[in-house]
Amino acid sequence: MDGHAESAPESGGLSDLASFLDTHEDESNVETEATNPADEATSEEADTVEDATDGQDEADESQDPEAGKDSEPAPERKLKVTIKSEDGTEVTEEVAETELVKGYQRQSDYTKKTQALAERESQAVEFLKTKHDEVRGHYLQQAEVTRAAVTQMAGIKTEAEMADLARDDPAQWVAESQRQTAITKYLSQLDQQIAGEKQAAQQEQAQRQQMATKQLYERAWGELQKDGIDKPALAKIYESAHKAYGFTSDELGNVYDPRLVRMMKDAQAYQTLKAQKPAVTAKAAAAPRLPTRQAQPAQERKSQALNARFRSGRASLNDLAQYID
């Protein structure tokens, strides 16, 4: 009776029932977790397997002492390279392949950086030249405007006006002469400065044009040398272009585009073939003709077939009748 009273809920309502169920469910879970024989067995088996594996590894290491050591790397490949020493003599040295690859990569990177630097320097020089030309043009424009303003505002008198002033007011004529002399001197200085700047601009323009022409010349020869065209060959190409198409020496002297030279070379080859055409045609016409095989008549082929059958002994009565006919 007492045990039943403890395990069953009293008539205290739904809250007592819920409390009773929660308490017994927690106790059941605790007992299950504490006394799970399957987990204990699994843990013991795992420990046994691990101990056995460790023992085998120790035995293998004791049998093969070299097993734990790293294998030695293969020797690096070396190549023989001929270089120049400080005194100019050639020396052969062995260099590792990796060092050669690194050296090539450094050289390639250096070449790219050098080309990029040269391009940036060229752009900077062109920018400075452009700005210099703009400043010079602005100066010349302002100088010419200033001279025109001074001439207009100074009120310089003509020779007739100065003669009248000398007759009517000699003292005023002296003062006006001095003033006009000073103005003329200032205008002369402006004229000299303007002329000097224009001359310098023309000289710089001529130098730039000469430098650009030289660069085009060198670039054109670099391309033509790839095609095996030297100066004598170029002279023959120009001579052919002059005879066939009427180009003058001045016109050909201003050709700096290698593509035009290649076109003229192809035109020269075409003109050469065209000039050889009459001789080739005449030679072909005078050449003896090859004998042509004539087709045998049908009757002749038929007779040959009959004769062959008679010689072989396979002729029939029809063959004999055809032979008689």
Backbone bond lengths (Angstrom), bond angles and torsions (degrees), N, CA, C in turn:
res aa  C-N    CA-C-N  psi(-1)  N-CA   C-N-CA  omega(-1)  CA-C   N-CA-C  phi
1 M - - - 1.453 - - 1.513 110.09 -
2 D 1.360 116.88 -44.02 1.468 117.93 -178.61 1.525 110.93 -65.94
3 G 1.365 115.56 -42.22 1.487 117.60 179.41 1.481 111.54 -64.19
4 H 1.287 118.24 -38.06 1.461 120.28 179.22 1.503 111.02 -67.70
5 A 1.325 115.68 -33.19 1.470 117.84 179.39 1.497 111.11 -68.95
6 E 1.364 117.41 -31.96 1.473 119.09 -178.48 1.521 111.51 -76.96
7 S 1.344 117.18 -35.03 1.461 119.79 -175.80 1.495 113.05 -83.15
8 A 1.343 120.00 -23.13 1.457 121.66 -178.47 1.499 109.99 -99.68
9 P 1.288 118.23 148.31 1.452 120.92 179.78 1.497 110.30 -77.10
10 E 1.284 112.67 144.41 1.444 118.74 175.03 1.505 109.33 -78.46
11 S 1.336 113.02 166.31 1.469 118.01 -178.51 1.501 109.73 -78.31
12 G 1.348 115.37 64.10 1.470 119.63 -179.58 1.490 112.86 -105.95
13 G 1.325 117.24 7.63 1.459 118.92 177.92 1.511 112.27 104.41
14 L 1.330 114.94 -177.30 1.480 122.09 -177.03 1.510 112.14 -67.15
15 S 1.305 119.60 -31.73 1.465 122.06 -178.78 1.511 111.19 -65.01
16 D 1.362 117.85 -39.96 1.461 120.47 177.97 1.522 111.00 -66.19
17 L 1.325 117.51 -37.19 1.456 121.53 178.44 1.516 111.87 -63.63
18 A 1.298 116.37 -42.96 1.468 120.68 179.24 1.512 111.54 -65.48
19 S 1.328 117.59 -39.48 1.460 121.27 178.34 1.509 111.00 -65.01
20 F 1.323 117.06 -38.99 1.465 121.13 179.15 1.530 111.58 -63.94
21 L 1.333 116.24 -45.51 1.469 120.34 -179.60 1.519 111.75 -64.08
22 D 1.310 120.28 -42.77 1.468 124.23 -179.70 1.513 111.34 -62.02
23 T 1.344 117.39 -41.64 1.455 120.90 -176.81 1.515 111.12 -67.01
24 H 1.319 119.16 -44.03 1.453 122.05 -178.91 1.515 112.27 -72.16
25 E 1.339 118.10 -30.06 1.489 120.04 177.76 1.511 111.21 -68.67
26 D 1.336 118.11 -39.18 1.473 121.15 178.65 1.506 111.09 -65.79
27 E 1.365 117.04 -40.93 1.449 120.12 179.91 1.516 111.45 -65.20
28 S 1.343 117.53 -37.78 1.465 121.01 178.59 1.524 111.66 -63.47
29 N 1.349 117.51 -41.98 1.467 121.45 179.19 1.503 111.88 -64.48
30 V 1.342 116.50 -40.46 1.466 119.97 -179.00 1.511 110.86 -64.69
31 E 1.349 116.64 -42.85 1.457 119.80 179.98 1.525 111.30 -64.79
32 T 1.346 117.00 -38.26 1.470 120.43 -179.01 1.515 111.21 -65.77
33 E 1.340 117.24 -42.89 1.453 120.94 -179.91 1.509 111.79 -67.84
34 A 1.311 116.95 -34.54 1.454 119.96 -176.41 1.506 112.14 -75.01
35 T 1.312 117.27 -34.76 1.468 120.75 -174.07 1.516 110.47 -119.88
36 N 1.334 117.86 64.90 1.461 122.63 177.24 1.521 107.52 -107.13
37 P 1.325 119.09 99.77 1.477 121.00 -175.24 1.514 112.87 -68.55
38 A 1.327 117.91 -27.34 1.479 119.05 -178.75 1.519 110.52 -65.80
39 D 1.346 117.48 -42.77 1.465 120.52 -179.99 1.508 111.18 -63.90
40 E 1.351 116.25 -41.41 1.453 118.01 -179.02 1.522 110.65 -63.86
41 A 1.335 116.25 -41.37 1.468 119.04 179.87 1.512 111.62 -63.83
42 T 1.323 116.20 -41.40 1.469 119.93 179.91 1.518 110.79 -62.93
43 S 1.340 117.04 -40.60 1.460 121.02 -179.91 1.514 111.14 -64.98
44 E 1.338 116.28 -40.88 1.451 119.29 179.84 1.520 111.75 -65.82
45 E 1.363 116.81 -40.91 1.468 119.75 178.56 1.521 111.91 -63.25
46 A 1.337 116.19 -39.92 1.467 119.42 179.16 1.514 111.02 -63.67
47 D 1.327 117.27 -41.26 1.460 119.69 179.17 1.515 110.72 -64.00
48 T 1.358 116.10 -38.52 1.464 119.73 -179.27 1.528 111.20 -65.29
49 V 1.366 117.41 -43.53 1.461 121.43 179.50 1.515 111.19 -64.47
50 E 1.323 117.63 -40.37 1.471 121.12 -179.06 1.510 110.92 -65.87
51 D 1.335 115.93 -41.31 1.459 118.48 178.30 1.519 111.08 -63.47
52 A 1.339 115.31 -40.03 1.471 118.28 179.88 1.517 111.51 -65.37
53 T 1.336 117.51 -39.57 1.479 121.49 179.70 1.515 111.49 -65.41
54 D 1.345 115.64 -41.89 1.468 118.85 178.93 1.506 110.72 -62.42
55 G 1.333 115.34 -39.12 1.461 117.96 -179.97 1.503 112.25 -65.67
56 Q 1.368 117.19 -37.84 1.468 120.01 178.71 1.519 111.73 -67.20
57 D 1.360 117.53 -39.74 1.472 120.82 179.32 1.512 110.61 -62.40
58 E 1.366 115.63 -40.70 1.459 118.11 179.82 1.522 110.43 -65.63
59 A 1.336 116.43 -37.86 1.467 119.46 178.97 1.510 111.73 -66.13
60 D 1.362 117.55 -40.31 1.470 120.36 178.94 1.508 111.42 -64.59
61 E 1.331 116.44 -40.27 1.459 119.13 -179.47 1.521 111.30 -66.66
62 S 1.367 115.77 -35.38 1.461 118.33 179.00 1.526 111.08 -69.22
63 Q 1.357 117.91 -32.79 1.460 120.79 179.46 1.527 111.91 -75.82
64 D 1.343 119.64 -37.17 1.474 123.29 -178.00 1.517 109.27 -119.74
65 P 1.315 118.35 91.97 1.481 119.84 -176.96 1.504 112.57 -68.93
66 E 1.351 119.32 -20.27 1.461 121.36 -178.58 1.507 112.79 -86.49
67 A 1.348 117.52 -1.99 1.468 119.71 -174.47 1.513 112.01 -68.12
68 G 1.316 118.50 -32.97 1.466 120.46 -176.28 1.510 114.03 -84.22
69 K 1.326 116.89 -7.86 1.462 119.16 -177.39 1.517 110.87 -87.68
70 D 1.319 117.33 147.47 1.471 122.49 177.16 1.516 109.79 -74.40
71 S 1.349 115.69 144.45 1.464 120.27 177.51 1.511 110.20 -72.32
72 E 1.328 116.77 143.55 1.457 121.25 -178.33 1.525 110.48 -71.15
73 P 1.358 118.97 139.04 1.468 120.97 179.86 1.527 111.52 -69.61
74 A 1.331 115.84 152.31 1.460 120.71 178.95 1.517 110.24 -67.81
75 P 1.331 118.53 146.14 1.480 120.03 179.69 1.517 111.70 -62.28
76 E 1.320 116.23 141.38 1.468 121.20 -176.82 1.526 110.33 -73.86
77 R 1.313 116.12 140.78 1.455 121.68 -178.61 1.524 109.93 -74.16
78 K 1.352 115.93 136.25 1.458 121.53 179.31 1.523 109.84 -122.06
79 L 1.315 115.05 145.14 1.465 121.58 -179.13 1.523 109.41 -121.46
80 K 1.314 115.82 148.56 1.460 120.97 178.61 1.521 110.01 -86.61
81 V 1.332 115.43 129.83 1.459 121.94 -177.71 1.517 108.51 -129.55
82 T 1.332 116.17 134.26 1.457 121.57 178.32 1.519 109.33 -96.82
83 I 1.336 116.72 123.28 1.462 122.52 179.91 1.520 109.23 -129.36
84 K 1.305 115.67 166.47 1.460 121.46 177.87 1.517 109.94 -99.51
85 S 1.311 115.23 133.00 1.451 120.24 178.71 1.521 110.15 -82.71
86 E 1.325 115.87 -175.57 1.461 120.16 -177.82 1.522 112.39 -65.91
87 D 1.334 117.56 -32.46 1.472 120.05 179.82 1.524 113.30 -86.15
88 G 1.354 117.80 3.14 1.462 121.33 175.35 1.509 114.67 95.18
89 T 1.316 118.07 -6.49 1.459 120.31 179.24 1.531 110.22 -79.97
90 E 1.338 115.24 152.42 1.456 120.86 -179.98 1.520 110.27 -87.29
91 V 1.322 115.35 131.66 1.460 121.62 -177.96 1.527 107.70 -126.41
92 T 1.338 116.55 136.27 1.463 122.28 178.25 1.524 109.00 -99.17
93 E 1.295 116.43 125.18 1.457 122.11 -179.98 1.522 109.56 -128.09
94 E 1.329 114.42 153.88 1.455 120.55 175.27 1.521 109.15 -95.75
95 V 1.322 115.04 125.08 1.457 121.25 -177.00 1.519 108.49 -122.61
96 A 1.317 115.93 138.71 1.459 120.14 179.04 1.529 110.34 -64.92
97 E 1.324 114.80 146.62 1.467 119.59 -178.23 1.523 111.47 -62.10
98 T 1.324 116.78 -36.79 1.474 119.10 179.09 1.519 111.25 -65.47
99 E 1.345 116.34 -36.22 1.464 119.00 178.30 1.520 111.38 -67.68
100 L 1.346 116.83 -36.47 1.464 119.48 176.53 1.518 111.04 -64.26
101 V 1.321 116.95 -41.64 1.468 120.17 178.28 1.520 110.70 -63.70
102 K 1.333 115.68 -44.25 1.469 118.61 178.42 1.525 111.35 -62.97
103 G 1.340 116.29 -40.16 1.462 119.55 179.07 1.525 111.77 -63.66
104 Y 1.335 116.07 -41.61 1.467 119.35 177.66 1.517 110.80 -63.80
105 Q 1.321 117.03 -41.59 1.464 119.93 178.77 1.524 111.20 -63.50
106 R 1.343 116.16 -41.36 1.471 118.99 178.13 1.517 110.95 -64.64
107 Q 1.346 116.59 -41.81 1.464 119.84 179.38 1.522 111.30 -63.78
108 S 1.342 116.51 -42.47 1.465 120.24 178.51 1.525 110.92 -63.50
109 D 1.322 115.84 -42.86 1.465 119.46 178.82 1.520 110.79 -65.28
110 Y 1.341 116.84 -39.83 1.464 120.48 178.68 1.529 111.03 -64.49
111 T 1.345 116.21 -40.64 1.473 119.44 179.01 1.518 111.31 -63.30
112 K 1.339 116.32 -44.04 1.465 119.24 178.87 1.520 111.18 -62.61
113 K 1.326 116.93 -43.67 1.463 119.86 179.79 1.524 111.29 -65.71
114 T 1.340 116.33 -37.73 1.475 119.30 178.66 1.522 110.84 -65.33
115 Q 1.325 116.77 -42.96 1.461 119.69 177.81 1.527 111.77 -63.62
116 A 1.332 116.06 -41.42 1.475 119.22 178.46 1.528 110.59 -64.78
117 L 1.341 116.41 -39.84 1.461 119.92 178.64 1.525 111.12 -65.21
118 A 1.329 116.45 -43.18 1.467 119.72 178.52 1.532 110.91 -62.52
119 E 1.326 116.63 -38.97 1.462 119.89 178.29 1.527 111.27 -65.49
120 R 1.334 116.38 -41.68 1.470 119.01 177.83 1.527 111.50 -65.52
121 E 1.332 116.80 -39.21 1.464 119.67 177.57 1.526 111.12 -63.67
122 S 1.328 115.97 -41.47 1.459 119.41 177.89 1.526 111.29 -62.40
123 Q 1.319 116.32 -42.31 1.466 119.88 177.73 1.522 111.29 -64.29
124 A 1.339 116.57 -39.15 1.466 119.64 178.92 1.519 111.08 -65.48
125 V 1.338 116.62 -41.47 1.476 119.88 179.25 1.532 110.30 -63.92
126 E 1.334 116.93 -43.65 1.461 119.55 178.48 1.529 111.33 -62.93
127 F 1.335 116.41 -37.44 1.463 119.66 178.42 1.521 110.83 -64.30
128 L 1.350 116.09 -44.49 1.469 119.45 -179.93 1.528 111.14 -65.75
129 K 1.315 116.69 -38.11 1.467 118.93 177.85 1.525 110.86 -63.99
130 T 1.308 115.66 -42.10 1.465 119.33 179.25 1.521 111.20 -62.54
131 K 1.332 116.11 -44.45 1.469 119.40 178.85 1.523 111.18 -65.48
132 H 1.319 117.30 -37.91 1.459 120.23 178.41 1.527 111.16 -63.96
133 D 1.319 115.67 -41.48 1.461 118.85 177.45 1.524 111.49 -64.85
134 E 1.328 116.51 -37.63 1.467 118.99 178.24 1.530 111.09 -64.94
135 V 1.328 116.16 -43.56 1.480 119.46 179.69 1.526 110.36 -64.51
136 R 1.325 116.78 -42.72 1.465 119.76 179.29 1.524 111.08 -64.28
137 G 1.320 116.93 -43.78 1.461 119.23 178.26 1.516 111.96 -61.82
138 H 1.338 115.97 -40.14 1.470 119.23 178.21 1.535 110.50 -65.02
139 Y 1.333 116.60 -40.09 1.469 119.73 179.40 1.527 111.02 -63.82
140 L 1.329 116.50 -45.79 1.463 118.96 -179.81 1.525 111.31 -62.27
141 Q 1.316 114.90 -40.33 1.462 118.53 179.22 1.526 111.10 -62.96
142 Q 1.328 116.51 -45.19 1.460 119.97 -179.79 1.531 111.37 -67.56
143 A 1.327 117.67 -36.68 1.464 120.39 179.14 1.528 111.14 -64.90
144 E 1.321 117.21 -41.89 1.462 119.93 179.02 1.532 111.21 -67.86
145 V 1.346 115.62 -37.27 1.469 118.44 176.62 1.525 110.30 -64.80
146 T 1.328 116.93 -41.70 1.473 121.24 179.41 1.526 110.77 -62.87
147 R 1.314 117.47 -42.55 1.470 119.43 -179.93 1.523 111.25 -63.90
148 A 1.325 115.61 -42.50 1.460 118.08 178.97 1.525 111.25 -63.99
149 A 1.355 117.36 -38.64 1.462 120.37 179.31 1.521 111.57 -66.98
150 V 1.342 116.27 -42.02 1.473 119.64 178.76 1.511 110.59 -63.34
151 T 1.322 116.25 -42.51 1.477 118.95 -179.80 1.522 111.36 -63.69
152 Q 1.339 115.87 -38.66 1.460 119.23 -178.41 1.530 112.11 -73.43
153 M 1.333 116.59 -40.53 1.469 120.37 -175.67 1.524 113.07 -82.51
154 A 1.325 117.24 -21.09 1.476 118.62 -176.79 1.515 111.81 -71.94
155 G 1.315 116.52 -27.22 1.468 118.16 179.64 1.518 112.99 65.76
156 I 1.312 117.35 49.70 1.458 121.21 -178.83 1.526 109.11 -70.14
157 K 1.299 114.88 131.92 1.463 120.35 -177.70 1.512 110.38 -85.96
158 T 1.310 115.73 153.62 1.454 121.56 177.07 1.525 110.14 -78.20
159 E 1.318 115.43 172.37 1.470 119.59 179.78 1.518 111.27 -63.92
160 A 1.330 118.07 -36.84 1.468 120.85 179.21 1.524 110.78 -66.18
161 E 1.350 115.60 -40.42 1.469 118.90 178.96 1.523 110.67 -66.99
162 M 1.298 118.06 -37.72 1.461 120.22 177.43 1.521 111.87 -67.30
163 A 1.316 117.36 -34.82 1.471 120.21 177.95 1.525 110.50 -66.74
164 D 1.331 117.03 -41.25 1.473 119.67 177.63 1.524 111.19 -64.89
165 L 1.383 115.40 -38.86 1.465 118.65 179.87 1.518 110.90 -67.90
166 A 1.304 119.55 -35.93 1.470 122.12 178.54 1.520 110.98 -67.06
167 R 1.335 116.87 -33.09 1.450 119.62 178.64 1.525 111.41 -76.05
168 D 1.326 117.47 -40.23 1.455 120.34 -174.87 1.520 113.12 -85.78
169 D 1.360 118.27 -39.28 1.468 121.11 -175.71 1.523 108.29 -143.34
170 P 1.308 117.91 88.27 1.460 121.03 -177.22 1.530 112.85 -59.25
171 A 1.347 117.21 -39.47 1.470 119.20 -178.85 1.540 110.78 -64.91
172 Q 1.311 116.68 -41.67 1.465 120.02 177.53 1.518 111.03 -66.58
173 W 1.319 115.26 -34.06 1.461 118.91 178.04 1.523 111.48 -63.21
174 V 1.345 116.42 -40.09 1.468 120.70 178.19 1.537 110.74 -62.63
175 A 1.317 116.36 -46.39 1.469 120.53 -179.88 1.538 111.32 -63.86
176 E 1.328 115.75 -41.73 1.473 119.50 -179.86 1.525 110.97 -67.48
177 S 1.317 116.87 -35.97 1.458 120.66 178.58 1.535 110.51 -64.23
178 Q 1.315 117.39 -42.68 1.465 120.85 178.37 1.538 111.25 -64.76
179 R 1.342 115.44 -41.38 1.470 118.61 179.91 1.523 111.19 -64.74
180 Q 1.337 117.20 -43.61 1.451 120.39 -179.31 1.527 111.56 -68.84
181 T 1.316 117.04 -30.34 1.471 119.95 176.67 1.536 110.65 -66.34
182 A 1.322 117.00 -41.87 1.471 120.68 178.57 1.530 111.28 -65.94
183 I 1.333 115.38 -40.29 1.462 118.75 179.21 1.528 110.57 -66.65
184 T 1.298 116.76 -41.84 1.469 120.93 179.38 1.528 111.42 -63.21
185 K 1.335 116.05 -38.49 1.468 120.25 178.20 1.540 110.49 -64.05
186 Y 1.335 116.67 -42.18 1.460 120.70 179.83 1.537 110.49 -65.45
187 L 1.327 115.97 -42.79 1.463 119.77 177.95 1.529 111.18 -64.40
188 S 1.314 117.21 -35.14 1.462 120.69 178.16 1.536 110.89 -65.21
189 Q 1.325 116.01 -38.93 1.465 119.46 177.23 1.533 111.32 -64.87
190 L 1.337 115.12 -41.00 1.463 118.37 176.90 1.522 111.05 -62.23
191 D 1.339 115.83 -41.73 1.465 119.28 179.70 1.531 111.38 -62.44
192 Q 1.325 116.66 -40.04 1.464 119.93 179.32 1.531 111.63 -65.66
193 Q 1.340 115.97 -41.54 1.454 119.22 179.33 1.533 111.32 -65.15
194 I 1.325 115.01 -42.68 1.469 118.21 179.24 1.522 110.96 -64.17
195 A 1.312 117.40 -43.62 1.463 121.00 179.62 1.530 110.90 -64.62
196 G 1.337 117.02 -39.65 1.468 120.30 179.04 1.528 112.03 -63.94
197 E 1.336 116.64 -42.37 1.459 119.82 179.05 1.525 111.25 -66.26
198 K 1.302 117.09 -39.36 1.465 119.84 178.14 1.523 111.00 -65.02
199 Q 1.325 117.22 -40.86 1.454 120.34 179.53 1.528 111.07 -66.40
200 A 1.329 116.50 -41.01 1.466 119.78 177.76 1.532 110.82 -63.80
201 A 1.326 115.83 -40.01 1.468 119.08 178.44 1.522 110.98 -63.47
202 Q 1.316 116.86 -40.92 1.461 120.09 178.55 1.530 111.50 -65.25
203 Q 1.338 116.94 -40.06 1.457 119.92 178.73 1.528 111.31 -65.09
204 E 1.328 116.21 -43.96 1.462 118.89 178.40 1.530 111.53 -63.64
205 Q 1.313 116.11 -39.06 1.462 119.39 177.79 1.525 111.22 -63.91
206 A 1.340 116.18 -39.44 1.462 119.86 178.18 1.532 110.87 -66.18
207 Q 1.334 117.26 -39.94 1.463 120.44 178.47 1.530 111.32 -65.26
208 R 1.316 116.18 -40.66 1.474 118.99 178.23 1.514 111.06 -64.68
209 Q 1.320 115.97 -41.02 1.453 119.64 179.28 1.528 110.70 -64.75
210 Q 1.321 115.75 -39.78 1.463 119.88 178.19 1.530 111.03 -65.20
211 M 1.320 116.60 -42.07 1.465 120.02 178.77 1.529 111.09 -65.59
212 A 1.324 116.69 -42.12 1.468 119.75 178.71 1.525 110.70 -64.20
213 T 1.334 116.90 -39.63 1.465 120.42 177.77 1.520 111.36 -64.32
214 K 1.322 116.49 -39.30 1.467 120.49 178.61 1.519 111.00 -64.53
215 Q 1.320 116.99 -41.76 1.462 120.16 178.39 1.525 111.07 -64.16
216 L 1.334 116.78 -42.58 1.464 120.06 176.90 1.525 111.10 -62.36
217 Y 1.325 116.09 -39.74 1.463 121.77 179.61 1.533 110.61 -61.98
218 E 1.331 116.56 -47.71 1.459 120.57 -179.32 1.522 111.28 -66.59
219 R 1.317 117.16 -39.89 1.460 119.95 179.52 1.535 110.73 -66.19
220 A 1.346 116.23 -40.12 1.465 119.75 179.99 1.527 111.29 -64.58
221 W 1.336 117.44 -42.88 1.457 119.76 179.62 1.518 111.13 -67.25
222 G 1.329 116.83 -34.95 1.464 118.89 176.13 1.518 112.21 -61.07
223 E 1.335 117.47 -39.29 1.469 120.84 178.40 1.520 111.59 -73.26
224 L 1.336 117.44 -39.39 1.465 120.20 -177.98 1.525 111.91 -69.23
225 Q 1.330 117.03 -32.32 1.461 119.40 178.42 1.522 111.31 -66.35
226 K 1.334 117.18 -26.74 1.464 119.22 175.12 1.520 111.05 -65.17
227 D 1.339 117.51 -29.24 1.470 122.10 178.53 1.518 112.36 -89.71
228 G 1.335 117.57 3.27 1.456 120.45 -179.20 1.516 113.87 75.89
229 I 1.318 118.63 25.42 1.474 122.48 -179.54 1.520 108.38 -100.36
230 D 1.330 116.64 116.55 1.458 121.42 174.95 1.524 108.98 -106.40
231 K 1.319 117.02 -172.29 1.469 120.82 -175.89 1.537 112.57 -64.26
232 P 1.344 120.14 -44.69 1.480 118.17 176.20 1.529 112.84 -60.59
233 A 1.342 116.68 -40.58 1.471 118.75 178.85 1.517 110.95 -65.88
234 L 1.337 116.70 -38.07 1.466 119.70 178.29 1.523 111.06 -66.03
235 A 1.329 116.42 -36.90 1.469 119.44 178.35 1.529 110.46 -63.41
236 K 1.345 118.20 -39.72 1.465 120.62 177.64 1.531 111.26 -66.32
237 I 1.311 116.29 -38.05 1.470 119.70 178.54 1.524 110.35 -64.01
238 Y 1.333 116.80 -43.41 1.466 120.82 179.39 1.535 110.82 -66.51
239 E 1.328 116.50 -37.39 1.465 119.88 178.51 1.524 110.82 -64.41
240 S 1.329 116.37 -41.68 1.468 119.98 177.63 1.529 110.95 -65.17
241 A 1.329 117.52 -40.30 1.465 120.49 178.29 1.522 110.98 -65.76
242 H 1.334 117.03 -34.51 1.466 120.68 178.03 1.536 110.73 -68.01
243 K 1.335 117.10 -43.00 1.458 119.31 -177.48 1.533 111.81 -73.41
244 A 1.314 117.19 -40.55 1.467 120.24 -173.56 1.524 112.71 -82.52
245 Y 1.332 117.55 -34.24 1.467 119.90 -171.89 1.530 113.88 -124.17
246 G 1.334 117.46 -5.02 1.456 119.72 174.30 1.517 115.77 80.28
247 F 1.333 119.25 20.86 1.458 119.81 175.65 1.521 110.34 -69.00
248 T 1.329 115.89 140.21 1.463 120.45 179.01 1.524 110.18 -87.47
249 S 1.330 115.34 168.24 1.465 120.22 179.66 1.526 111.41 -65.93
250 D 1.339 116.79 -37.89 1.469 119.70 178.56 1.530 111.29 -64.29
251 E 1.323 115.88 -40.71 1.464 118.85 179.27 1.521 111.45 -66.15
252 L 1.322 117.22 -42.46 1.452 120.08 179.23 1.523 112.30 -71.24
253 G 1.319 116.60 -27.73 1.462 119.92 178.75 1.512 113.34 -70.40
254 N 1.322 117.86 -18.21 1.465 122.06 -179.93 1.526 112.85 -98.42
255 V 1.342 116.12 12.91 1.457 120.02 178.89 1.528 108.64 -88.97
256 Y 1.324 116.58 115.08 1.461 121.62 178.58 1.531 111.66 -122.53
257 D 1.311 116.55 10.49 1.457 120.81 179.78 1.529 108.27 -102.15
258 P 1.334 118.66 115.40 1.480 119.62 -178.36 1.518 113.19 -62.54
259 R 1.317 118.23 -23.18 1.459 119.70 178.85 1.522 111.04 -65.42
260 L 1.327 117.03 -37.23 1.464 120.15 177.63 1.526 110.99 -65.86
261 V 1.330 116.01 -37.42 1.467 119.33 178.51 1.527 110.10 -65.82
262 R 1.320 117.61 -39.27 1.465 120.34 177.87 1.524 111.01 -63.74
263 M 1.336 117.17 -38.92 1.463 120.10 177.10 1.520 110.86 -63.46
264 M 1.332 116.48 -42.27 1.457 119.47 179.21 1.525 111.30 -66.51
265 K 1.347 117.05 -32.96 1.468 119.72 177.09 1.521 110.53 -66.34
266 D 1.314 117.44 -42.79 1.467 120.86 177.14 1.533 110.59 -64.07
267 A 1.324 116.38 -38.46 1.462 119.73 177.72 1.525 110.63 -65.17
268 Q 1.331 116.96 -36.77 1.459 120.26 177.31 1.528 110.56 -63.93
269 A 1.334 117.43 -42.58 1.466 120.20 178.03 1.533 111.03 -63.70
270 Y 1.323 116.54 -38.54 1.470 119.86 178.33 1.522 110.88 -64.92
271 Q 1.335 116.67 -43.14 1.459 119.77 179.21 1.530 111.22 -64.04
272 T 1.330 116.45 -35.11 1.470 119.81 177.53 1.525 111.10 -64.76
273 L 1.322 116.89 -45.15 1.468 120.63 177.61 1.521 111.77 -64.87
274 K 1.329 115.33 -38.60 1.455 119.26 179.62 1.521 111.08 -65.14
275 A 1.337 117.04 -36.74 1.464 120.06 178.95 1.531 111.69 -70.61
276 Q 1.329 117.09 -27.50 1.458 120.16 -179.81 1.526 113.03 -85.07
277 K 1.315 118.15 -7.89 1.461 120.96 -175.35 1.528 112.88 -62.65
278 P 1.356 120.78 -46.98 1.479 119.23 -179.81 1.525 112.71 -59.34
279 A 1.352 116.86 -41.86 1.459 119.00 -178.96 1.526 111.12 -66.15
280 V 1.326 117.03 -39.66 1.465 120.17 179.46 1.526 110.61 -67.03
281 T 1.339 116.04 -39.27 1.474 119.72 179.01 1.524 110.99 -65.04
282 A 1.352 116.70 -43.18 1.466 119.80 178.82 1.521 111.69 -65.24
283 K 1.322 117.21 -38.33 1.463 120.76 179.24 1.519 110.68 -66.18
284 A 1.318 115.98 -39.05 1.466 119.11 178.99 1.521 111.54 -68.09
285 A 1.354 115.76 -35.42 1.472 118.55 179.39 1.524 111.70 -70.60
286 A 1.341 117.11 -34.35 1.470 120.24 -178.31 1.520 112.75 -81.82
287 A 1.272 119.63 -10.73 1.469 122.00 -177.75 1.523 109.66 -70.42
288 P 1.344 118.72 142.37 1.479 121.08 178.53 1.524 110.62 -65.27
289 R 1.321 113.77 141.98 1.451 119.33 -178.14 1.520 110.51 -83.42
290 L 1.291 116.64 145.32 1.451 121.91 178.11 1.524 109.95 -75.48
291 P 1.353 117.89 140.26 1.478 119.66 179.18 1.522 110.57 -64.70
292 T 1.321 113.38 138.71 1.461 118.92 -179.84 1.518 109.45 -98.80
293 R 1.294 117.09 141.14 1.463 122.50 -179.36 1.525 108.99 -81.33
294 Q 1.324 114.58 119.05 1.457 119.57 -178.59 1.525 110.25 -86.79
295 A 1.277 115.07 143.81 1.464 120.52 -179.93 1.531 110.10 -73.30
296 Q 1.302 117.25 136.15 1.462 121.26 179.29 1.526 109.90 -75.01
297 P 1.304 117.17 140.91 1.472 119.89 177.46 1.518 110.59 -61.19
298 A 1.282 114.52 155.08 1.476 119.83 -178.44 1.533 111.49 -64.61
299 Q 1.366 118.05 -39.71 1.457 121.09 -179.04 1.529 111.34 -63.77
300 E 1.364 115.37 -38.32 1.466 119.04 179.54 1.521 110.84 -66.66
301 R 1.340 116.50 -40.95 1.464 119.68 178.62 1.538 110.23 -64.23
302 K 1.365 116.65 -36.97 1.456 120.66 179.66 1.531 111.17 -66.65
303 S 1.334 117.25 -41.51 1.468 121.04 178.91 1.519 110.64 -64.41
304 Q 1.321 117.05 -40.41 1.462 120.19 179.05 1.531 110.88 -63.33
305 A 1.323 116.06 -37.57 1.465 119.10 179.51 1.534 111.03 -67.32
306 L 1.384 117.14 -40.19 1.468 120.49 177.92 1.525 111.11 -63.69
307 N 1.328 116.14 -44.88 1.466 120.01 179.98 1.519 110.91 -60.45
308 A 1.318 116.05 -38.49 1.469 118.71 179.50 1.513 111.49 -65.09
309 R 1.309 117.55 -39.37 1.463 119.61 179.04 1.522 111.65 -69.32
310 F 1.383 117.26 -38.29 1.464 119.16 176.76 1.527 111.64 -63.42
311 R 1.365 115.62 -38.51 1.473 118.07 -179.35 1.523 111.39 -68.95
312 S 1.280 116.37 -32.65 1.467 119.23 -179.25 1.526 112.95 -84.24
313 G 1.361 117.42 -9.49 1.458 120.57 179.63 1.506 113.82 80.25
314 R 1.273 118.28 16.43 1.458 121.94 -179.31 1.520 112.13 -105.87
315 A 1.348 119.20 14.40 1.457 122.26 -177.43 1.521 109.86 -73.59
316 S 1.293 116.62 145.76 1.465 123.01 179.31 1.529 109.20 -109.66
317 L 1.356 114.54 -179.68 1.448 119.29 177.55 1.518 111.54 -64.87
318 N 1.313 116.04 -35.69 1.469 118.70 177.17 1.526 110.97 -63.49
319 D 1.328 115.77 -39.30 1.463 119.27 177.65 1.522 110.10 -63.22
320 L 1.323 116.48 -40.62 1.460 120.07 179.44 1.521 110.62 -64.67
321 A 1.342 117.03 -41.83 1.457 120.55 179.12 1.515 110.71 -62.75
322 Q 1.371 116.79 -42.45 1.467 119.80 178.78 1.527 110.36 -65.29
323 Y 1.341 117.56 -35.94 1.452 120.48 -177.97 1.529 109.53 -67.77
324 I 1.366 117.39 -39.82 1.448 121.11 -179.72 1.527 110.61 -67.53
325 D 1.320 115.06 -40.86 1.481 118.29 179.62 1.518 109.95 -62.53
